[in-house]
Amino acid sequence: MSGEAVIGRAYGQFSSCHTQRPDTTDPIEVKLTDQEDMFGGEHTIDFIEGDIEIKRTGMYLIIAGPQIGKVSGDQPRWIDFWLRVNNVDLPNSNVRYTLKENHQKDVIVLQVLTRLNEGDTLNFMMSVEATGEGIGIEAIQPPGEPLVPSIILTMIEM
């Protein structure tokens, strides 16, 4: 992979190396910690303290894959994920998954096509049905393998 952008298109890939388990049922921002290496090139989407800042107006395809899990409890519980732009929830961007058993893990997919404007700030949000059961996103470090990030989020200007 050369790391060079398709001429005229912005793109970015972001992830988190941290497990994040909400201690509230209120919506919280998923903390992104890493941006892809550009191999000496220039980032076409800014990443500042976990916020994704848009440098160029356009239509963007956004795909996110959170690695979800639950560590205790015997009741089925849901977890939701959606996008927020400039502190406003993006309509029709929410996905829900129900974790039925403790120690269950899965990856769910959120995908959105939306117009973003230069200067917009994008955040990935989550909420859980209940606290105290360890519901959230999990980073996993298998021995001798690369880290499984708790989330990978990819954006491509269309």
VOPAGU-2260 file (C-alpha; in pm, 1 decimal, decimal comma):
REM VOPAGU-2260
SITE   aa  ch    i         X         Y         Z
SITE  MET   A    0       0,0       0,0       0,0
SITE  SER   A    1     155,7     327,9    -105,5
SITE  GLY   A    2     -42,9     557,0     128,0
SITE  GLU   A    3    -112,0     799,2    -158,9
SITE  ALA   A    4    -462,1     941,1    -193,7
SITE  VAL   A    5    -664,7     883,6    -506,0
SITE  ILE   A    6    -622,1    1214,6    -693,5
SITE  GLY   A    7    -881,3    1463,0    -572,9
SITE  ARG   A    8   -1026,5    1247,6    -291,4
SITE  ALA   A    9    -985,3    1273,6      81,6
SITE  TYR   A   10    -960,6     964,1     297,7
SITE  GLY   A   11    -866,8     858,0     648,5
SITE  GLN   A   12    -857,0     558,5     877,7
SITE  PHE   A   13    -883,6     592,0    1254,4
SITE  SER   A   14    -883,7     343,1    1541,6
SITE  SER   A   15    -860,3     302,0    1916,2
SITE  CYS   A   16    -617,2      86,7    2109,2
SITE  HIS   A   17    -824,5     116,1    2428,9
SITE  THR   A   18   -1110,4     -87,6    2572,0
SITE  GLN   A   19   -1401,8     144,5    2646,9
SITE  ARG   A   20   -1687,8      33,5    2874,4
SITE  PRO   A   21   -1938,8     310,7    2956,5
SITE  ASP   A   22   -2024,7     365,7    3323,1
SITE  THR   A   23   -2342,2     553,4    3227,0
SITE  THR   A   24   -2642,5     482,6    3006,3
SITE  ASP   A   25   -2611,8     832,9    2859,7
SITE  PRO   A   26   -2448,8     864,0    2516,2
SITE  ILE   A   27   -2069,3     892,9    2523,9
SITE  GLU   A   28   -1809,9     973,0    2260,3
SITE  VAL   A   29   -1590,0     683,8    2153,7
SITE  LYS   A   30   -1229,8     793,3    2201,7
SITE  LEU   A   31   -1020,4     738,0    1889,6
SITE  THR   A   32    -646,0     719,0    1957,2
SITE  ASP   A   33    -473,8     653,9    1625,3
SITE  GLN   A   34    -470,4     769,3    1263,9
SITE  GLU   A   35    -319,8     570,2     977,2
SITE  ASP   A   36      39,5     632,1     883,6
SITE  MET   A   37      62,3     836,4     563,8
SITE  PHE   A   38     411,3     710,6     481,3
SITE  GLY   A   39     541,8    1066,1     456,1
SITE  GLY   A   40     230,9    1202,4     283,3
SITE  GLU   A   41     -16,1    1465,0     405,5
SITE  HIS   A   42    -334,0    1373,4     592,2
SITE  THR   A   43    -641,7    1475,2     394,4
SITE  ILE   A   44    -865,3    1460,9     705,6
SITE  ASP   A   45    -746,0    1606,7    1038,3
SITE  PHE   A   46    -744,1    1414,1    1365,0
SITE  ILE   A   47    -726,0    1631,4    1675,7
SITE  GLU   A   48    -765,3    1488,3    2028,0
SITE  GLY   A   49    -993,8    1212,0    1902,2
SITE  ASP   A   50   -1211,5    1439,7    1687,4
SITE  ILE   A   51   -1218,3    1391,7    1311,3
SITE  GLU   A   52   -1206,8    1731,4    1141,5
SITE  ILE   A   53   -1305,2    1765,4     778,2
SITE  LYS   A   54   -1067,3    1965,7     557,0
SITE  ARG   A   55   -1272,3    1948,1     236,5
SITE  THR   A   56   -1644,5    1966,3     158,2
SITE  GLY   A   57   -1780,2    1657,2     -14,1
SITE  MET   A   58   -1980,2    1334,9       6,2
SITE  TYR   A   59   -1814,3    1081,7     236,6
SITE  LEU   A   60   -1857,9     709,3     279,1
SITE  ILE   A   61   -1796,9     627,4     645,9
SITE  ILE   A   62   -1757,2     267,3     762,9
SITE  ALA   A   63   -1695,2     176,6    1125,3
SITE  GLY   A   64   -1640,9    -162,9    1284,8
SITE  PRO   A   65   -1647,5    -161,4    1665,8
SITE  GLN   A   66   -1526,4    -479,4    1842,3
SITE  ILE   A   67   -1799,8    -522,3    2106,2
SITE  GLY   A   68   -1817,1    -737,1    2415,0
SITE  LYS   A   69   -1985,1    -804,2    2747,6
SITE  VAL   A   70   -1807,9    -953,7    3048,8
SITE  SER   A   71   -2088,8   -1035,8    3294,6
SITE  GLY   A   72   -2462,9   -1056,0    3345,4
SITE  ASP   A   73   -2719,7   -1305,8    3227,8
SITE  GLN   A   74   -2968,5   -1066,6    3062,8
SITE  PRO   A   75   -2959,9    -971,1    2694,4
SITE  ARG   A   76   -2840,1    -607,2    2670,4
SITE  TRP   A   77   -2812,0    -373,7    2372,7
SITE  ILE   A   78   -2536,2    -138,7    2264,3
SITE  ASP   A   79   -2590,0     141,4    2008,1
SITE  PHE   A   80   -2345,2     327,6    1781,5
SITE  TRP   A   81   -2404,2     635,2    1564,8
SITE  LEU   A   82   -2234,2     939,2    1416,4
SITE  ARG   A   83   -2248,7    1295,2    1542,4
SITE  VAL   A   84   -2152,2    1596,2    1327,3
SITE  ASN   A   85   -2087,3    1930,2    1499,6
SITE  ASN   A   86   -2250,4    1794,2    1818,9
SITE  VAL   A   87   -2572,1    1698,3    1633,2
SITE  ASP   A   88   -2671,8    1333,7    1588,8
SITE  LEU   A   89   -2665,3    1231,9    1222,1
SITE  PRO   A   90   -3013,9    1103,3    1126,8
SITE  ASN   A   91   -3045,5     736,0    1032,8
SITE  SER   A   92   -2689,5     651,4    1136,4
SITE  ASN   A   93   -2761,0     436,9    1444,2
SITE  VAL   A   94   -2699,6      62,6    1463,9
SITE  ARG   A   95   -2792,9    -163,7    1757,4
SITE  TYR   A   96   -2663,2    -500,8    1864,8
SITE  THR   A   97   -2789,8    -716,1    2148,7
SITE  LEU   A   98   -2529,8    -909,7    2346,2
SITE  LYS   A   99   -2707,8   -1215,5    2483,6
SITE  GLU   A  100   -2433,7   -1386,7    2684,1
SITE  ASN   A  101   -2143,8   -1272,8    2897,0
SITE  HIS   A  102   -1800,9   -1302,0    2734,8
SITE  GLN   A  103   -1973,3   -1270,5    2395,2
SITE  LYS   A  104   -1772,5   -1074,6    2134,9
SITE  ASP   A  105   -1858,7    -957,1    1786,1
SITE  VAL   A  106   -1787,1    -688,1    1529,8
SITE  ILE   A  107   -2078,7    -487,2    1399,4
SITE  VAL   A  108   -2076,3    -255,3    1099,8
SITE  LEU   A  109   -2201,2      99,9    1070,6
SITE  GLN   A  110   -2196,4     252,2     724,4
SITE  VAL   A  111   -2315,9     596,4     620,4
SITE  LEU   A  112   -2297,6     811,5     309,4
SITE  THR   A  113   -2330,3    1179,2     399,4
SITE  ARG   A  114   -2223,3    1525,7     294,9
SITE  LEU   A  115   -1965,8    1685,9     521,1
SITE  ASN   A  116   -1845,0    2044,6     500,2
SITE  GLU   A  117   -1500,1    2190,9     551,9
SITE  GLY   A  118   -1460,5    2258,4     923,6
SITE  ASP   A  119   -1714,9    1995,4    1034,7
SITE  THR   A  120   -1620,6    1780,5    1333,7
SITE  LEU   A  121   -1723,8    1414,6    1330,0
SITE  ASN   A  122   -1754,0    1193,8    1638,5
SITE  PHE   A  123   -1848,0     829,1    1683,6
SITE  MET   A  124   -2095,1     781,7    1970,0
SITE  MET   A  125   -2214,5     485,3    2175,6
SITE  SER   A  126   -2467,4     410,2    2446,7
SITE  VAL   A  127   -2547,4      97,6    2645,3
SITE  GLU   A  128   -2869,3     -34,4    2795,8
SITE  ALA   A  129   -2716,9    -108,8    3137,0
SITE  THR   A  130   -2395,3     -47,4    3329,0
SITE  GLY   A  131   -2207,8    -285,1    3556,4
SITE  GLU   A  132   -2195,3    -571,3    3304,4
SITE  GLY   A  133   -1886,2    -459,8    3113,6
SITE  ILE   A  134   -2070,8    -381,3    2791,6
SITE  GLY   A  135   -1859,5    -180,3    2549,2
SITE  ILE   A  136   -1585,3    -194,9    2290,1
SITE  GLU   A  137   -1275,8    -408,8    2347,5
SITE  ALA   A  138    -917,6    -387,9    2230,4
SITE  ILE   A  139    -764,9    -736,5    2224,4
SITE  GLN   A  140    -392,9    -820,4    2208,8
SITE  PRO   A  141    -349,6   -1179,4    2083,1
SITE  PRO   A  142      -2,4   -1322,1    2155,2
SITE  GLY   A  143     224,6   -1289,3    1852,9
SITE  GLU   A  144     -36,3   -1101,2    1646,1
SITE  PRO   A  145    -126,1    -738,8    1576,2
SITE  LEU   A  146    -364,7    -561,2    1814,0
SITE  VAL   A  147    -736,9    -599,6    1749,4
SITE  PRO   A  148    -842,6    -233,6    1790,3
SITE  SER   A  149   -1163,1    -164,6    1980,1
SITE  ILE   A  150   -1281,9      22,0    1669,8
SITE  ILE   A  151   -1164,5      89,8    1316,5
SITE  LEU   A  152   -1330,2     377,1    1129,8
SITE  THR   A  153   -1262,1     443,5     760,3
SITE  MET   A  154   -1369,3     749,4     559,6
SITE  ILE   A  155   -1348,0     799,3     183,6
SITE  GLU   A  156   -1459,3    1107,1     -10,1
SITE  MET   A  157   -1676,6     992,4    -299,5
